Amino acid sequence: MIKIADVITLKNNQGKEHIYFVIGKHGDRFLIVNATSFKPNKDSSCMLNSTDHPFIRKKTIVNYGDALTAKETIIEKNISLGISRRLPPIKGKVLERIIEGALKSDAFPGKYRVYVMK
């Protein structure tokens, strides 16, 4: 069962894993955002580091421009097929920072605001 604050990985075409945070739900779809290495020219609305999650090992930003939605059945299927894997969830304070970052980021698609608004 997928929940808000869950963390998963997705493999890219080269087999490299990328971390994704489940930050919202609307209807039967979950909103996930990924993290990427910090670069000065990227949106830094939410910075993360190794104390925020064990998978993170260096200065990282949340990549709101690549936010995705998916049904729970698809996420679970990807996990069972080995395309994704489940990691320890993020703590509430980290989730709050990621959501706050989404709401102030120009890169966060407006159509996804409904997933994170209370």
Biopython code that builds the backbone (N, CA, C, O; Angstrom):
import numpy as np
from Bio.PDB.StructureBuilder import StructureBuilder

atoms = [
    (1, "MET", "N", (0.837, -1.178, 0.000)),
    (1, "MET", "CA", (0.000, 0.000, 0.000)),
    (1, "MET", "C", (0.888, 1.249, 0.000)),
    (1, "MET", "O", (1.788, 1.373, 0.830)),
    (2, "ILE", "N", (0.638, 2.150, -0.909)),
    (2, "ILE", "CA", (1.398, 3.382, -1.038)),
    (2, "ILE", "C", (0.758, 4.467, -0.176)),
    (2, "ILE", "O", (-0.466, 4.580, -0.105)),
    (3, "LYS", "N", (1.611, 5.266, 0.480)),
    (3, "LYS", "CA", (1.131, 6.352, 1.334)),
    (3, "LYS", "C", (1.953, 7.613, 1.067)),
    (3, "LYS", "O", (3.078, 7.549, 0.573)),
    (4, "ILE", "N", (1.368, 8.747, 1.404)),
    (4, "ILE", "CA", (2.116, 10.000, 1.352)),
    (4, "ILE", "C", (3.274, 9.884, 2.339)),
    (4, "ILE", "O", (3.107, 9.383, 3.451)),
    (5, "ALA", "N", (4.439, 10.347, 1.924)),
    (5, "ALA", "CA", (5.723, 10.275, 2.646)),
    (5, "ALA", "C", (6.513, 9.025, 2.288)),
    (5, "ALA", "O", (7.653, 8.877, 2.729)),
    (6, "ASP", "N", (5.935, 8.120, 1.497)),
    (6, "ASP", "CA", (6.712, 6.972, 1.029)),
    (6, "ASP", "C", (7.803, 7.451, 0.086)),
    (6, "ASP", "O", (7.699, 8.514, -0.526)),
    (7, "VAL", "N", (8.839, 6.652, -0.015)),
    (7, "VAL", "CA", (9.954, 6.951, -0.910)),
    (7, "VAL", "C", (10.202, 5.717, -1.756)),
    (7, "VAL", "O", (10.269, 4.598, -1.247)),
    (8, "ILE", "N", (10.338, 5.939, -3.058)),
    (8, "ILE", "CA", (10.627, 4.839, -3.977)),
    (8, "ILE", "C", (11.783, 5.265, -4.885)),
    (8, "ILE", "O", (12.165, 6.434, -4.938)),
    (9, "THR", "N", (12.312, 4.289, -5.582)),
    (9, "THR", "CA", (13.274, 4.601, -6.632)),
    (9, "THR", "C", (12.670, 4.181, -7.956)),
    (9, "THR", "O", (11.798, 3.314, -8.014)),
    (10, "LEU", "N", (13.143, 4.804, -9.007)),
    (10, "LEU", "CA", (12.817, 4.392, -10.372)),
    (10, "LEU", "C", (14.130, 4.305, -11.129)),
    (10, "LEU", "O", (15.001, 5.160, -10.972)),
    (11, "LYS", "N", (14.272, 3.279, -11.944)),
    (11, "LYS", "CA", (15.479, 3.140, -12.753)),
    (11, "LYS", "C", (15.299, 3.865, -14.082)),
    (11, "LYS", "O", (14.238, 3.805, -14.703)),
    (12, "ASN", "N", (16.363, 4.553, -14.504)),
    (12, "ASN", "CA", (16.324, 5.181, -15.824)),
    (12, "ASN", "C", (16.748, 4.152, -16.878)),
    (12, "ASN", "O", (16.968, 2.985, -16.552)),
    (13, "ASN", "N", (16.863, 4.575, -18.121)),
    (13, "ASN", "CA", (17.207, 3.653, -19.218)),
    (13, "ASN", "C", (18.569, 2.993, -19.054)),
    (13, "ASN", "O", (18.809, 1.915, -19.598)),
    (14, "GLN", "N", (19.460, 3.637, -18.306)),
    (14, "GLN", "CA", (20.783, 3.064, -18.069)),
    (14, "GLN", "C", (20.822, 2.209, -16.804)),
    (14, "GLN", "O", (21.879, 1.694, -16.441)),
    (15, "GLY", "N", (19.690, 2.053, -16.136)),
    (15, "GLY", "CA", (19.618, 1.233, -14.935)),
    (15, "GLY", "C", (19.989, 1.955, -13.657)),
    (15, "GLY", "O", (20.053, 1.334, -12.596)),
    (16, "LYS", "N", (20.234, 3.250, -13.734)),
    (16, "LYS", "CA", (20.568, 4.025, -12.539)),
    (16, "LYS", "C", (19.295, 4.385, -11.786)),
    (16, "LYS", "O", (18.305, 4.805, -12.385)),
    (17, "GLU", "N", (19.329, 4.218, -10.468)),
    (17, "GLU", "CA", (18.164, 4.522, -9.641)),
    (17, "GLU", "C", (18.101, 6.005, -9.290)),
    (17, "GLU", "O", (19.119, 6.640, -9.014)),
    (18, "HIS", "N", (16.888, 6.536, -9.306)),
    (18, "HIS", "CA", (16.623, 7.903, -8.881)),
    (18, "HIS", "C", (15.557, 7.854, -7.795)),
    (18, "HIS", "O", (14.634, 7.041, -7.851)),
    (19, "ILE", "N", (15.692, 8.716, -6.825)),
    (19, "ILE", "CA", (14.791, 8.725, -5.679)),
    (19, "ILE", "C", (13.567, 9.600, -5.967)),
    (19, "ILE", "O", (13.681, 10.678, -6.551)),
    (20, "TYR", "N", (12.405, 9.117, -5.549)),
    (20, "TYR", "CA", (11.135, 9.835, -5.703)),
    (20, "TYR", "C", (10.392, 9.842, -4.377)),
    (20, "TYR", "O", (10.368, 8.847, -3.652)),
    (21, "PHE", "N", (9.791, 10.976, -4.077)),
    (21, "PHE", "CA", (9.016, 11.147, -2.853)),
    (21, "PHE", "C", (7.541, 11.234, -3.204)),
    (21, "PHE", "O", (7.157, 11.967, -4.116)),
    (22, "VAL", "N", (6.713, 10.486, -2.483)),
    (22, "VAL", "CA", (5.259, 10.566, -2.649)),
    (22, "VAL", "C", (4.801, 11.717, -1.759)),
    (22, "VAL", "O", (4.879, 11.633, -0.534)),
    (23, "ILE", "N", (4.315, 12.809, -2.394)),
    (23, "ILE", "CA", (3.999, 14.007, -1.596)),
    (23, "ILE", "C", (2.526, 14.396, -1.602)),
    (23, "ILE", "O", (2.141, 15.340, -0.912)),
    (24, "GLY", "N", (1.705, 13.699, -2.355)),
    (24, "GLY", "CA", (0.288, 14.057, -2.372)),
    (24, "GLY", "C", (-0.562, 13.000, -3.033)),
    (24, "GLY", "O", (-0.063, 12.090, -3.695)),
    (25, "LYS", "N", (-1.859, 13.143, -2.838)),
    (25, "LYS", "CA", (-2.818, 12.221, -3.447)),
    (25, "LYS", "C", (-4.066, 13.008, -3.824)),
    (25, "LYS", "O", (-4.515, 13.888, -3.090)),
    (26, "HIS", "N", (-4.613, 12.670, -4.988)),
    (26, "HIS", "CA", (-5.867, 13.274, -5.432)),
    (26, "HIS", "C", (-6.619, 12.179, -6.179)),
    (26, "HIS", "O", (-6.129, 11.642, -7.172)),
    (27, "GLY", "N", (-7.808, 11.858, -5.695)),
    (27, "GLY", "CA", (-8.549, 10.753, -6.299)),
    (27, "GLY", "C", (-7.760, 9.467, -6.137)),
    (27, "GLY", "O", (-7.361, 9.117, -5.026)),
    (28, "ASP", "N", (-7.534, 8.762, -7.238)),
    (28, "ASP", "CA", (-6.807, 7.486, -7.166)),
    (28, "ASP", "C", (-5.353, 7.613, -7.629)),
    (28, "ASP", "O", (-4.699, 6.610, -7.919)),
    (29, "ARG", "N", (-4.851, 8.848, -7.697)),
    (29, "ARG", "CA", (-3.484, 9.066, -8.181)),
    (29, "ARG", "C", (-2.617, 9.719, -7.101)),
    (29, "ARG", "O", (-3.070, 10.566, -6.332)),
    (30, "PHE", "N", (-1.361, 9.293, -7.077)),
    (30, "PHE", "CA", (-0.378, 9.863, -6.172)),
    (30, "PHE", "C", (0.546, 10.792, -6.950)),
    (30, "PHE", "O", (0.838, 10.557, -8.122)),
    (31, "LEU", "N", (0.999, 11.842, -6.289)),
    (31, "LEU", "CA", (1.956, 12.772, -6.875)),
    (31, "LEU", "C", (3.339, 12.424, -6.349)),
    (31, "LEU", "O", (3.544, 12.311, -5.141)),
    (32, "ILE", "N", (4.289, 12.253, -7.266)),
    (32, "ILE", "CA", (5.659, 11.963, -6.871)),
    (32, "ILE", "C", (6.604, 12.987, -7.510)),
    (32, "ILE", "O", (6.411, 13.422, -8.645)),
    (33, "VAL", "N", (7.623, 13.351, -6.742)),
    (33, "VAL", "CA", (8.651, 14.270, -7.223)),
    (33, "VAL", "C", (10.007, 13.626, -6.966)),
    (33, "VAL", "O", (10.191, 12.893, -5.995)),
    (34, "ASN", "N", (10.949, 13.915, -7.855)),
    (34, "ASN", "CA", (12.253, 13.301, -7.681)),
    (34, "ASN", "C", (13.274, 14.300, -7.168)),
    (34, "ASN", "O", (13.055, 15.511, -7.167)),
    (35, "ALA", "N", (14.383, 13.754, -6.739)),
    (35, "ALA", "CA", (15.501, 14.567, -6.276)),
    (35, "ALA", "C", (16.643, 14.407, -7.268)),
    (35, "ALA", "O", (16.796, 13.370, -7.913)),
    (36, "THR", "N", (17.438, 15.463, -7.371)),
    (36, "THR", "CA", (18.574, 15.453, -8.278)),
    (36, "THR", "C", (19.722, 16.224, -7.635)),
    (36, "THR", "O", (19.519, 16.988, -6.692)),
    (37, "SER", "N", (20.902, 16.018, -8.145)),
    (37, "SER", "CA", (22.079, 16.707, -7.610)),
    (37, "SER", "C", (21.918, 18.214, -7.722)),
    (37, "SER", "O", (21.380, 18.726, -8.704)),
    (38, "PHE", "N", (22.391, 18.913, -6.703)),
    (38, "PHE", "CA", (22.348, 20.372, -6.696)),
    (38, "PHE", "C", (23.256, 20.930, -7.789)),
    (38, "PHE", "O", (24.391, 20.488, -7.965)),
    (39, "LYS", "N", (22.732, 21.903, -8.508)),
    (39, "LYS", "CA", (23.508, 22.690, -9.468)),
    (39, "LYS", "C", (23.032, 24.134, -9.315)),
    (39, "LYS", "O", (21.832, 24.373, -9.182)),
    (40, "PRO", "N", (23.945, 25.093, -9.330)),
    (40, "PRO", "CA", (23.557, 26.490, -9.075)),
    (40, "PRO", "C", (22.468, 27.031, -10.002)),
    (40, "PRO", "O", (21.722, 27.922, -9.596)),
    (41, "ASN", "N", (22.353, 26.533, -11.210)),
    (41, "ASN", "CA", (21.368, 27.070, -12.157)),
    (41, "ASN", "C", (20.009, 26.379, -12.062)),
    (41, "ASN", "O", (19.111, 26.687, -12.846)),
    (42, "LYS", "N", (19.844, 25.464, -11.130)),
    (42, "LYS", "CA", (18.581, 24.730, -10.973)),
    (42, "LYS", "C", (17.722, 25.354, -9.878)),
    (42, "LYS", "O", (18.228, 26.060, -9.006)),
    (43, "ASP", "N", (16.417, 25.085, -9.932)),
    (43, "ASP", "CA", (15.465, 25.537, -8.920)),
    (43, "ASP", "C", (15.863, 24.955, -7.565)),
    (43, "ASP", "O", (15.930, 23.737, -7.401)),
    (44, "SER", "N", (16.121, 25.822, -6.609)),
    (44, "SER", "CA", (16.525, 25.348, -5.278)),
    (44, "SER", "C", (15.457, 25.669, -4.235)),
    (44, "SER", "O", (15.778, 26.031, -3.104)),
    (45, "SER", "N", (14.190, 25.535, -4.618)),
    (45, "SER", "CA", (13.085, 25.789, -3.694)),
    (45, "SER", "C", (13.103, 24.852, -2.497)),
    (45, "SER", "O", (12.605, 25.198, -1.426)),
    (46, "CYS", "N", (13.679, 23.663, -2.676)),
    (46, "CYS", "CA", (13.807, 22.724, -1.565)),
    (46, "CYS", "C", (15.146, 21.997, -1.689)),
    (46, "CYS", "O", (15.367, 21.224, -2.621)),
    (47, "MET", "N", (16.021, 22.260, -0.741)),
    (47, "MET", "CA", (17.328, 21.615, -0.684)),
    (47, "MET", "C", (17.256, 20.464, 0.317)),
    (47, "MET", "O", (16.637, 20.584, 1.374)),
    (48, "LEU", "N", (17.888, 19.363, -0.026)),
    (48, "LEU", "CA", (17.943, 18.206, 0.858)),
    (48, "LEU", "C", (19.398, 17.786, 1.038)),
    (48, "LEU", "O", (20.253, 18.083, 0.204)),
    (49, "ASN", "N", (19.662, 17.087, 2.147)),
    (49, "ASN", "CA", (21.004, 16.548, 2.367)),
    (49, "ASN", "C", (20.912, 15.200, 3.048)),
    (49, "ASN", "O", (19.819, 14.673, 3.253)),
    (50, "SER", "N", (22.050, 14.644, 3.398)),
    (50, "SER", "CA", (22.103, 13.272, 3.912)),
    (50, "SER", "C", (21.340, 13.077, 5.213)),
    (50, "SER", "O", (20.990, 11.943, 5.541)),
    (51, "THR", "N", (21.071, 14.130, 5.961)),
    (51, "THR", "CA", (20.298, 13.967, 7.196)),
    (51, "THR", "C", (18.792, 13.858, 6.922)),
    (51, "THR", "O", (18.023, 13.497, 7.814)),
    (52, "ASP", "N", (18.372, 14.169, 5.689)),
    (52, "ASP", "CA", (16.950, 14.115, 5.345)),
    (52, "ASP", "C", (16.481, 12.734, 4.914)),
    (52, "ASP", "O", (15.309, 12.399, 5.082)),
    (53, "HIS", "N", (17.387, 11.924, 4.358)),
    (53, "HIS", "CA", (17.042, 10.561, 3.957)),
    (53, "HIS", "C", (18.330, 9.775, 3.723)),
    (53, "HIS", "O", (19.291, 10.324, 3.184)),
    (54, "PRO", "N", (18.368, 8.483, 4.124)),
    (54, "PRO", "CA", (19.592, 7.686, 3.964)),
    (54, "PRO", "C", (20.066, 7.504, 2.518)),
    (54, "PRO", "O", (21.256, 7.282, 2.294)),
    (55, "PHE", "N", (19.172, 7.593, 1.539)),
    (55, "PHE", "CA", (19.551, 7.425, 0.132)),
    (55, "PHE", "C", (20.323, 8.637, -0.390)),
    (55, "PHE", "O", (21.087, 8.530, -1.349)),
    (56, "ILE", "N", (20.117, 9.788, 0.247)),
    (56, "ILE", "CA", (20.759, 11.027, -0.188)),
    (56, "ILE", "C", (22.144, 11.110, 0.435)),
    (56, "ILE", "O", (22.303, 10.995, 1.651)),
    (57, "ARG", "N", (23.141, 11.312, -0.416)),
    (57, "ARG", "CA", (24.520, 11.334, 0.063)),
    (57, "ARG", "C", (25.241, 12.659, -0.183)),
    (57, "ARG", "O", (26.363, 12.853, 0.284)),
    (58, "LYS", "N", (24.599, 13.568, -0.913)),
    (58, "LYS", "CA", (25.219, 14.860, -1.210)),
    (58, "LYS", "C", (24.127, 15.920, -1.311)),
    (58, "LYS", "O", (22.937, 15.614, -1.242)),
    (59, "LYS", "N", (24.547, 17.150, -1.472)),
    (59, "LYS", "CA", (23.602, 18.262, -1.593)),
    (59, "LYS", "C", (22.674, 18.007, -2.777)),
    (59, "LYS", "O", (23.130, 17.767, -3.896)),
    (60, "THR", "N", (21.380, 18.062, -2.521)),
    (60, "THR", "CA", (20.366, 17.627, -3.479)),
    (60, "THR", "C", (19.224, 18.630, -3.500)),
    (60, "THR", "O", (18.957, 19.306, -2.507)),
    (61, "ILE", "N", (18.553, 18.719, -4.646)),
    (61, "ILE", "CA", (17.355, 19.550, -4.748)),
    (61, "ILE", "C", (16.189, 18.692, -5.208)),
    (61, "ILE", "O", (16.380, 17.640, -5.817)),
    (62, "VAL", "N", (14.991, 19.147, -4.913)),
    (62, "VAL", "CA", (13.801, 18.477, -5.416)),
    (62, "VAL", "C", (13.510, 19.060, -6.795)),
    (62, "VAL", "O", (13.467, 20.277, -6.970)),
    (63, "ASN", "N", (13.313, 18.185, -7.758)),
    (63, "ASN", "CA", (13.108, 18.566, -9.158)),
    (63, "ASN", "C", (11.606, 18.644, -9.442)),
    (63, "ASN", "O", (11.025, 17.701, -9.980)),
    (64, "TYR", "N", (10.988, 19.750, -9.088)),
    (64, "TYR", "CA", (9.537, 19.895, -9.212)),
    (64, "TYR", "C", (9.052, 19.902, -10.661)),
    (64, "TYR", "O", (7.912, 19.524, -10.931)),
    (65, "GLY", "N", (9.882, 20.315, -11.569)),
    (65, "GLY", "CA", (9.481, 20.377, -12.973)),
    (65, "GLY", "C", (9.196, 19.021, -13.589)),
    (65, "GLY", "O", (8.506, 18.932, -14.604)),
    (66, "ASP", "N", (9.720, 17.964, -12.986)),
    (66, "ASP", "CA", (9.492, 16.607, -13.487)),
    (66, "ASP", "C", (8.512, 15.821, -12.621)),
    (66, "ASP", "O", (8.555, 14.590, -12.598)),
    (67, "ALA", "N", (7.627, 16.524, -11.907)),
    (67, "ALA", "CA", (6.626, 15.848, -11.070)),
    (67, "ALA", "C", (5.789, 14.899, -11.930)),
    (67, "ALA", "O", (5.501, 15.182, -13.093)),
    (68, "LEU", "N", (5.412, 13.783, -11.341)),
    (68, "LEU", "CA", (4.616, 12.762, -12.030)),
    (68, "LEU", "C", (3.433, 12.352, -11.165)),
    (68, "LEU", "O", (3.454, 12.507, -9.944)),
    (69, "THR", "N", (2.407, 11.831, -11.814)),
    (69, "THR", "CA", (1.326, 11.193, -11.063)),
    (69, "THR", "C", (1.226, 9.747, -11.521)),
    (69, "THR", "O", (1.529, 9.415, -12.667)),
    (70, "ALA", "N", (0.797, 8.901, -10.603)),
    (70, "ALA", "CA", (0.649, 7.486, -10.928)),
    (70, "ALA", "C", (-0.368, 6.852, -10.001)),
    (70, "ALA", "O", (-0.516, 7.249, -8.845)),
    (71, "LYS", "N", (-1.053, 5.874, -10.520)),
    (71, "LYS", "CA", (-1.969, 5.094, -9.689)),
    (71, "LYS", "C", (-1.151, 4.151, -8.806)),
    (71, "LYS", "O", (-0.055, 3.721, -9.165)),
    (72, "GLU", "N", (-1.720, 3.848, -7.648)),
    (72, "GLU", "CA", (-1.051, 2.942, -6.713)),
    (72, "GLU", "C", (-0.732, 1.604, -7.373)),
    (72, "GLU", "O", (0.325, 1.026, -7.122)),
    (73, "THR", "N", (-1.634, 1.111, -8.211)),
    (73, "THR", "CA", (-1.408, -0.191, -8.848)),
    (73, "THR", "C", (-0.165, -0.171, -9.742)),
    (73, "THR", "O", (0.558, -1.165, -9.819)),
    (74, "ILE", "N", (0.084, 0.943, -10.408)),
    (74, "ILE", "CA", (1.267, 1.061, -11.274)),
    (74, "ILE", "C", (2.537, 1.110, -10.424)),
    (74, "ILE", "O", (3.524, 0.447, -10.744)),
    (75, "ILE", "N", (2.515, 1.888, -9.350)),
    (75, "ILE", "CA", (3.684, 1.974, -8.469)),
    (75, "ILE", "C", (4.003, 0.595, -7.895)),
    (75, "ILE", "O", (5.155, 0.163, -7.909)),
    (76, "GLU", "N", (2.980, -0.091, -7.391)),
    (76, "GLU", "CA", (3.182, -1.424, -6.810)),
    (76, "GLU", "C", (3.672, -2.425, -7.872)),
    (76, "GLU", "O", (4.516, -3.272, -7.581)),
    (77, "LYS", "N", (3.146, -2.328, -9.088)),
    (77, "LYS", "CA", (3.583, -3.216, -10.162)),
    (77, "LYS", "C", (5.063, -2.986, -10.483)),
    (77, "LYS", "O", (5.822, -3.940, -10.657)),
    (78, "ASN", "N", (5.465, -1.710, -10.559)),
    (78, "ASN", "CA", (6.876, -1.403, -10.807)),
    (78, "ASN", "C", (7.781, -1.961, -9.716)),
    (78, "ASN", "O", (8.887, -2.422, -9.999)),
    (79, "ILE", "N", (7.318, -1.922, -8.479)),
    (79, "ILE", "CA", (8.086, -2.492, -7.368)),
    (79, "ILE", "C", (8.202, -4.008, -7.545)),
    (79, "ILE", "O", (9.285, -4.571, -7.394)),
    (80, "SER", "N", (7.092, -4.660, -7.861)),
    (80, "SER", "CA", (7.123, -6.125, -8.018)),
    (80, "SER", "C", (7.973, -6.557, -9.214)),
    (80, "SER", "O", (8.536, -7.651, -9.206)),
    (81, "LEU", "N", (8.071, -5.702, -10.248)),
    (81, "LEU", "CA", (8.879, -6.025, -11.424)),
    (81, "LEU", "C", (10.361, -5.648, -11.262)),
    (81, "LEU", "O", (11.180, -5.967, -12.123)),
    (82, "GLY", "N", (10.699, -4.971, -10.161)),
    (82, "GLY", "CA", (12.082, -4.565, -9.939)),
    (82, "GLY", "C", (12.472, -3.270, -10.637)),
    (82, "GLY", "O", (13.642, -2.889, -10.631)),
    (83, "ILE", "N", (11.500, -2.589, -11.240)),
    (83, "ILE", "CA", (11.761, -1.290, -11.874)),
    (83, "ILE", "C", (11.924, -0.230, -10.789)),
    (83, "ILE", "O", (12.672, 0.735, -10.947)),
    (84, "SER", "N", (11.222, -0.427, -9.704)),
    (84, "SER", "CA", (11.265, 0.454, -8.538)),
    (84, "SER", "C", (11.563, -0.378, -7.312)),
    (84, "SER", "O", (11.440, -1.602, -7.319)),
    (85, "ARG", "N", (11.956, 0.310, -6.265)),
    (85, "ARG", "CA", (12.019, -0.349, -4.959)),
    (85, "ARG", "C", (11.618, 0.649, -3.897)),
    (85, "ARG", "O", (11.762, 1.861, -4.062)),
    (86, "ARG", "N", (11.117, 0.116, -2.816)),
    (86, "ARG", "CA", (10.639, 0.937, -1.707)),
    (86, "ARG", "C", (11.813, 1.223, -0.772)),
    (86, "ARG", "O", (12.590, 0.327, -0.443)),
    (87, "LEU", "N", (11.929, 2.475, -0.351)),
    (87, "LEU", "CA", (12.947, 2.894, 0.607)),
    (87, "LEU", "C", (12.242, 3.357, 1.881)),
    (87, "LEU", "O", (11.017, 3.485, 1.899)),
    (88, "PRO", "N", (13.006, 3.610, 2.949)),
    (88, "PRO", "CA", (12.363, 4.138, 4.151)),
    (88, "PRO", "C", (11.637, 5.449, 3.842)),
    (88, "PRO", "O", (12.123, 6.245, 3.038)),
    (89, "PRO", "N", (10.484, 5.682, 4.467)),
    (89, "PRO", "CA", (9.727, 6.919, 4.209)),
    (89, "PRO", "C", (10.461, 8.140, 4.760)),
    (89, "PRO", "O", (11.368, 8.021, 5.584)),
    (90, "ILE", "N", (10.048, 9.313, 4.287)),
    (90, "ILE", "CA", (10.599, 10.551, 4.829)),
    (90, "ILE", "C", (9.827, 10.937, 6.087)),
    (90, "ILE", "O", (8.668, 10.564, 6.265)),
    (91, "LYS", "N", (10.485, 11.677, 6.936)),
    (91, "LYS", "CA", (9.851, 12.156, 8.165)),
    (91, "LYS", "C", (8.918, 13.326, 7.834)),
    (91, "LYS", "O", (9.057, 13.973, 6.796)),
    (92, "GLY", "N", (7.979, 13.580, 8.723)),
    (92, "GLY", "CA", (6.985, 14.622, 8.523)),
    (92, "GLY", "C", (7.557, 15.991, 8.215)),
    (92, "GLY", "O", (7.041, 16.696, 7.347)),
    (93, "LYS", "N", (8.619, 16.381, 8.914)),
    (93, "LYS", "CA", (9.220, 17.705, 8.693)),
    (93, "LYS", "C", (9.823, 17.802, 7.294)),
    (93, "LYS", "O", (9.749, 18.858, 6.665)),
    (94, "VAL", "N", (10.417, 16.718, 6.798)),
    (94, "VAL", "CA", (10.985, 16.718, 5.449)),
    (94, "VAL", "C", (9.854, 16.806, 4.427)),
    (94, "VAL", "O", (9.950, 17.559, 3.458)),
    (95, "LEU", "N", (8.793, 16.045, 4.637)),
    (95, "LEU", "CA", (7.628, 16.114, 3.755)),
    (95, "LEU", "C", (7.081, 17.538, 3.705)),
    (95, "LEU", "O", (6.776, 18.046, 2.626)),
    (96, "GLU", "N", (6.955, 18.179, 4.857)),
    (96, "GLU", "CA", (6.459, 19.560, 4.908)),
    (96, "GLU", "C", (7.351, 20.492, 4.092)),
    (96, "GLU", "O", (6.849, 21.343, 3.358)),
    (97, "ARG", "N", (8.663, 20.338, 4.214)),
    (97, "ARG", "CA", (9.599, 21.188, 3.449)),
    (97, "ARG", "C", (9.458, 20.958, 1.953)),
    (97, "ARG", "O", (9.513, 21.906, 1.170)),
    (98, "ILE", "N", (9.275, 19.698, 1.552)),
    (98, "ILE", "CA", (9.128, 19.391, 0.124)),
    (98, "ILE", "C", (7.837, 20.006, -0.416)),
    (98, "ILE", "O", (7.833, 20.568, -1.511)),
    (99, "ILE", "N", (6.750, 19.905, 0.336)),
    (99, "ILE", "CA", (5.475, 20.484, -0.091)),
    (99, "ILE", "C", (5.566, 22.008, -0.125)),
    (99, "ILE", "O", (5.096, 22.630, -1.078)),
    (100, "GLU", "N", (6.164, 22.618, 0.901)),
    (100, "GLU", "CA", (6.338, 24.071, 0.913)),
    (100, "GLU", "C", (7.147, 24.522, -0.300)),
    (100, "GLU", "O", (6.829, 25.529, -0.932)),
    (101, "GLY", "N", (8.196, 23.764, -0.616)),
    (101, "GLY", "CA", (9.016, 24.076, -1.785)),
    (101, "GLY", "C", (8.212, 24.005, -3.073)),
    (101, "GLY", "O", (8.375, 24.839, -3.964)),
    (102, "ALA", "N", (7.340, 23.003, -3.166)),
    (102, "ALA", "CA", (6.502, 22.865, -4.363)),
    (102, "ALA", "C", (5.620, 24.090, -4.544)),
    (102, "ALA", "O", (5.479, 24.605, -5.654)),
    (103, "LEU", "N", (5.034, 24.550, -3.462)),
    (103, "LEU", "CA", (4.095, 25.665, -3.547)),
    (103, "LEU", "C", (4.772, 26.999, -3.866)),
    (103, "LEU", "O", (4.116, 27.929, -4.334)),
    (104, "LYS", "N", (6.070, 27.099, -3.618)),
    (104, "LYS", "CA", (6.766, 28.345, -3.965)),
    (104, "LYS", "C", (7.614, 28.225, -5.230)),
    (104, "LYS", "O", (8.150, 29.224, -5.711)),
    (105, "SER", "N", (7.739, 27.022, -5.769)),
    (105, "SER", "CA", (8.571, 26.810, -6.952)),
    (105, "SER", "C", (7.847, 27.200, -8.237)),
    (105, "SER", "O", (6.701, 26.807, -8.455)),
    (106, "ASP", "N", (8.516, 27.972, -9.081)),
    (106, "ASP", "CA", (7.968, 28.306, -10.395)),
    (106, "ASP", "C", (7.953, 27.085, -11.315)),
    (106, "ASP", "O", (7.209, 27.056, -12.295)),
    (107, "ALA", "N", (8.773, 26.078, -11.004)),
    (107, "ALA", "CA", (8.863, 24.887, -11.851)),
    (107, "ALA", "C", (7.749, 23.875, -11.571)),
    (107, "ALA", "O", (7.496, 22.994, -12.392)),
    (108, "PHE", "N", (7.085, 23.993, -10.427)),
    (108, "PHE", "CA", (6.039, 23.037, -10.058)),
    (108, "PHE", "C", (4.795, 23.294, -10.907)),
    (108, "PHE", "O", (4.231, 24.387, -10.862)),
    (109, "PRO", "N", (4.363, 22.291, -11.683)),
    (109, "PRO", "CA", (3.185, 22.488, -12.543)),
    (109, "PRO", "C", (1.930, 22.822, -11.721)),
    (109, "PRO", "O", (1.582, 22.104, -10.783)),
    (110, "GLY", "N", (1.273, 23.898, -12.080)),
    (110, "GLY", "CA", (0.088, 24.347, -11.356)),
    (110, "GLY", "C", (-1.016, 23.313, -11.272)),
    (110, "GLY", "O", (-1.772, 23.291, -10.300)),
    (111, "LYS", "N", (-1.120, 22.453, -12.281)),
    (111, "LYS", "CA", (-2.177, 21.435, -12.277)),
    (111, "LYS", "C", (-2.028, 20.445, -11.121)),
    (111, "LYS", "O", (-2.975, 19.727, -10.799)),
    (112, "TYR", "N", (-0.849, 20.400, -10.494)),
    (112, "TYR", "CA", (-0.617, 19.461, -9.385)),
    (112, "TYR", "C", (-0.847, 20.083, -8.005)),
    (112, "TYR", "O", (-0.736, 19.392, -6.993)),
    (113, "ARG", "N", (-1.162, 21.367, -7.957)),
    (113, "ARG", "CA", (-1.371, 22.005, -6.660)),
    (113, "ARG", "C", (-2.487, 21.322, -5.860)),
    (113, "ARG", "O", (-2.411, 21.243, -4.634)),
    (114, "VAL", "N", (-3.505, 20.839, -6.542)),
    (114, "VAL", "CA", (-4.626, 20.182, -5.880)),
    (114, "VAL", "C", (-4.166, 18.944, -5.090)),
    (114, "VAL", "O", (-4.837, 18.538, -4.142)),
    (115, "TYR", "N", (-3.054, 18.357, -5.463)),
    (115, "TYR", "CA", (-2.533, 17.181, -4.770)),
    (115, "TYR", "C", (-1.934, 17.514, -3.410)),
    (115, "TYR", "O", (-1.890, 16.660, -2.524)),
    (116, "VAL", "N", (-1.469, 18.757, -3.240)),
    (116, "VAL", "CA", (-0.754, 19.104, -2.004)),
    (116, "VAL", "C", (-1.452, 20.163, -1.171)),
    (116, "VAL", "O", (-0.980, 20.501, -0.085)),
    (117, "MET", "N", (-2.568, 20.694, -1.657)),
    (117, "MET", "CA", (-3.296, 21.694, -0.877)),
    (117, "MET", "C", (-4.145, 20.998, 0.179)),
    (117, "MET", "O", (-4.723, 19.938, -0.062)),
    (118, "LYS", "N", (-4.206, 21.615, 1.350)),
    (118, "LYS", "CA", (-5.003, 21.025, 2.432)),
    (118, "LYS", "C", (-6.391, 21.592, 2.458)),
    (118, "LYS", "O", (-7.198, 21.208, 3.304)),
]
sb = StructureBuilder()
sb.init_structure("model")
sb.init_model(0)
sb.init_chain("A")
sb.init_seg("    ")
for serial, (resi, resn, name, xyz) in enumerate(atoms, 1):
    if name == "N":
        sb.init_residue(resn, " ", resi, " ")
    sb.init_atom(name, np.array(xyz, "f"), 0.0, 1.0, " ", f" {name:<3s}", serial, name[0])
structure = sb.get_structure()
